[in-house]
Amino acid sequence: MLTIGDKFPEFKLQACVSIEKGKEFAEVANKDAKGSWAVYFFWPLDFTFVCPTEIAEFNKEFKNFQARETKLFGVSADSHFVHLAWRNNHDDLRDLKFPMLADYKKELAAQLGVLHKQDHMPLRATFIVDPDGIIRWVSVNDLSVGRNVKEVVRTLDALQTDELCPCNWEKGQATLTV
């Protein structure tokens, strides 16, 4: 698995970006995050149970990512067509503010090393990537356990200070001095 200090892999994927007729799809690549912080979060499959709770929570927190000048990308191994169908059929997913990347060939998940060994689907992996394309934080959950989006935001805050942050540090608190 790629980890902290590794370069996030190059990619170019189709994505579902809207449910508006004629504007549903776009190609998304690394260049779309160049020079910005980015969060990439993977989920196993569309039309499942835990996944929409996470995706909806990332959407609720979208303004917090935007305020931190951070691009947000959701990724699964479903096609962009399946993403669109899911968005059209799930109330919590209709108004997503970030692209749903279609890693249909599972190449990005494989390069990152986040494919489940038996089921060969993406694990619930989250990567925070800095403006230089370097992975600064990784969290991976078992397929049955949803992640904590507020912890992703808290960790992003800590990383963006570029200072020493103690345990349970939150934005606005003092950092450590040496």
C-alpha positions as semicolon CSV with decimal commas, in nm:
position;residue;x (nm);y (nm);z (nm)
1;M;0,000;0,000;0,000
2;L;0,122;0,349;-0,079
3;T;0,166;0,553;0,234
4;I;0,281;0,881;0,380
5;G;0,559;1,041;0,175
6;D;0,468;0,854;-0,145
7;K;0,356;1,035;-0,457
8;F;-0,014;0,990;-0,530
9;P;-0,042;0,795;-0,859
10;E;-0,120;0,963;-1,188
11;F;-0,473;0,894;-1,309
12;K;-0,733;0,999;-1,563
13;L;-1,085;0,866;-1,498
14;Q;-1,440;0,927;-1,606
15;A;-1,656;1,074;-1,332
16;C;-2,018;1,146;-1,258
17;V;-2,023;1,518;-1,177
18;S;-2,391;1,608;-1,205
19;I;-2,739;1,470;-1,258
20;E;-2,826;1,754;-1,496
21;K;-2,908;1,622;-1,843
22;G;-2,611;1,668;-2,077
23;K;-2,370;1,759;-1,794
24;E;-2,352;1,426;-1,611
25;F;-1,996;1,321;-1,691
26;A;-1,645;1,464;-1,710
27;E;-1,293;1,334;-1,721
28;V;-1,102;1,395;-1,397
29;A;-0,724;1,370;-1,360
30;N;-0,443;1,464;-1,122
31;K;-0,416;1,802;-1,292
32;D;-0,755;1,891;-1,144
33;A;-0,598;1,896;-0,797
34;K;-0,256;2,034;-0,893
35;G;-0,139;2,299;-0,648
36;S;-0,420;2,224;-0,401
37;W;-0,472;1,996;-0,110
38;A;-0,688;1,699;-0,205
39;V;-0,885;1,429;-0,028
40;Y;-0,957;1,105;-0,213
41;F;-1,195;0,864;-0,044
42;F;-1,275;0,516;-0,175
43;W;-1,584;0,308;-0,111
44;P;-1,642;-0,056;-0,214
45;L;-1,956;-0,049;-0,429
46;D;-2,249;0,167;-0,527
47;F;-2,601;0,061;-0,424
48;T;-2,481;-0,067;-0,088
49;F;-2,560;0,030;0,272
50;V;-2,265;0,191;0,455
51;C;-2,130;0,373;0,148
52;P;-2,410;0,630;0,103
53;T;-2,384;0,731;0,469
54;E;-2,017;0,820;0,415
55;I;-2,069;0,991;0,080
56;A;-2,355;1,199;0,222
57;E;-2,141;1,299;0,521
58;F;-1,853;1,410;0,295
59;N;-2,109;1,616;0,105
60;K;-2,236;1,774;0,429
61;E;-1,876;1,868;0,512
62;F;-1,800;1,994;0,159
63;K;-1,796;2,361;0,267
64;N;-1,534;2,275;0,530
65;F;-1,310;2,121;0,263
66;Q;-1,372;2,416;0,035
67;A;-1,284;2,662;0,316
68;R;-0,952;2,477;0,348
69;E;-0,889;2,510;-0,027
70;T;-0,907;2,132;-0,057
71;K;-1,045;1,938;-0,354
72;L;-1,265;1,641;-0,270
73;F;-1,290;1,326;-0,483
74;G;-1,498;1,014;-0,418
75;V;-1,389;0,692;-0,588
76;S;-1,527;0,342;-0,637
77;A;-1,486;0,062;-0,888
78;D;-1,828;0,123;-1,041
79;S;-1,868;0,290;-1,381
80;H;-1,968;0,653;-1,417
81;F;-2,302;0,527;-1,553
82;V;-2,365;0,328;-1,233
83;H;-2,269;0,636;-1,028
84;L;-2,529;0,838;-1,218
85;A;-2,798;0,574;-1,168
86;W;-2,722;0,563;-0,795
87;R;-2,733;0,941;-0,763
88;N;-3,064;0,952;-0,949
89;N;-3,211;0,686;-0,719
90;H;-3,079;0,793;-0,377
91;D;-3,207;1,111;-0,213
92;D;-2,883;1,171;-0,017
93;L;-2,667;1,156;-0,333
94;R;-2,856;1,375;-0,578
95;D;-2,689;1,703;-0,485
96;L;-2,327;1,596;-0,446
97;K;-2,079;1,880;-0,481
98;F;-1,779;1,663;-0,571
99;P;-1,707;1,415;-0,852
100;M;-1,764;1,042;-0,816
101;L;-1,463;0,891;-0,995
102;A;-1,515;0,565;-1,183
103;D;-1,212;0,342;-1,121
104;Y;-1,388;0,074;-1,324
105;K;-1,068;-0,116;-1,411
106;K;-0,954;-0,084;-1,046
107;E;-0,619;0,052;-1,162
108;L;-0,601;0,345;-0,919
109;A;-0,711;0,132;-0,623
110;A;-0,454;-0,132;-0,722
111;Q;-0,172;0,123;-0,754
112;L;-0,260;0,256;-0,409
113;G;-0,281;-0,099;-0,270
114;V;-0,635;-0,063;-0,132
115;L;-0,811;-0,356;-0,299
116;H;-0,963;-0,612;-0,062
117;K;-0,759;-0,933;-0,103
118;Q;-1,053;-1,172;-0,133
119;D;-1,335;-0,956;-0,270
120;H;-1,113;-0,746;-0,501
121;M;-1,305;-0,424;-0,438
122;P;-1,175;-0,099;-0,288
123;L;-1,148;-0,082;0,087
124;R;-1,278;0,227;0,268
125;A;-0,953;0,416;0,216
126;T;-0,897;0,789;0,259
127;F;-0,592;0,980;0,138
128;I;-0,500;1,339;0,215
129;V;-0,262;1,466;-0,053
130;D;-0,068;1,792;-0,031
131;P;-0,035;2,052;-0,311
132;D;0,281;1,875;-0,437
133;G;0,092;1,548;-0,487
134;I;0,249;1,379;-0,181
135;I;0,038;1,156;0,041
136;R;0,034;1,308;0,390
137;W;-0,231;1,091;0,562
138;V;-0,389;0,752;0,498
139;S;-0,674;0,579;0,677
140;V;-0,821;0,244;0,575
141;N;-1,129;0,084;0,726
142;D;-1,266;-0,267;0,693
143;L;-1,552;-0,302;0,445
144;S;-1,812;-0,313;0,724
145;V;-1,703;0,004;0,910
146;G;-1,772;0,359;0,796
147;R;-1,512;0,628;0,845
148;N;-1,530;0,948;1,052
149;V;-1,540;1,245;0,813
150;K;-1,490;1,495;1,095
151;E;-1,159;1,323;1,172
152;V;-1,053;1,370;0,809
153;V;-1,125;1,744;0,842
154;R;-0,943;1,761;1,178
155;T;-0,639;1,586;1,035
156;L;-0,640;1,814;0,730
157;D;-0,642;2,115;0,965
158;A;-0,346;1,974;1,155
159;L;-0,148;1,902;0,838
160;Q;-0,215;2,249;0,702
161;T;-0,062;2,412;1,011
162;D;0,274;2,257;0,918
163;E;0,343;2,253;1,293
164;L;0,350;1,995;1,572
165;C;-0,007;1,915;1,681
166;P;-0,070;1,722;2,004
167;C;-0,315;1,439;2,053
168;N;-0,679;1,543;1,996
169;W;-0,566;1,883;1,863
170;E;-0,839;2,084;1,693
171;K;-0,830;2,395;1,478
172;G;-0,788;2,706;1,692
173;Q;-0,593;2,532;1,967
174;A;-0,227;2,597;2,031
175;T;0,031;2,384;1,856
176;L;0,344;2,257;2,029
177;T;0,663;2,458;2,042
178;V;1,002;2,299;2,070
